[in-house]
Amino acid sequence: MELGKDTYVNGQKIYELKDNQLTFYYKDSKLKAQGPFENGMLQGKWTFYRATGQLWEIGHFKNDLKDGSWIRYDRNDTIEYNETFQNGKICKK
């Protein structure tokens, strides 16, 4: 994954990489997503948030591809779906 531009026009950081932990931010500085970044790739458990700060999705990556459990929550904090991926492709149920 290529990170590219690191700030919004308003000067806010788009992302920050510290100790193999990559964090993305919205333009207003609220947390957007966070998880491990190793050898230039998304790895392990990642957590994603809506612009409101509400939990949106939790999923796992392996070498930049979705791999393992992915759970998405609706705006009422109810599980919208729970899927399993392998090498970036959804597993058949």
C-alpha angles and dihedrals in degrees: 000000000000112000100202123170112028104196138047120234088263090059096253115139114255091199142354128206116203126162093342090308113121118200126187123200137199119237090265091056095254117141113267105172140343138189148114120312114190130169090355094305140102108253137176128352118000127187123204129197136196119241087260090063092251119139109259110169143357119198146149131243132198116190092342094309128106106258126169130359123003119185122185123194127207124224090274091059091250120135107263093186142343116206136169123222133193120194091344096309126106114247117237114250 
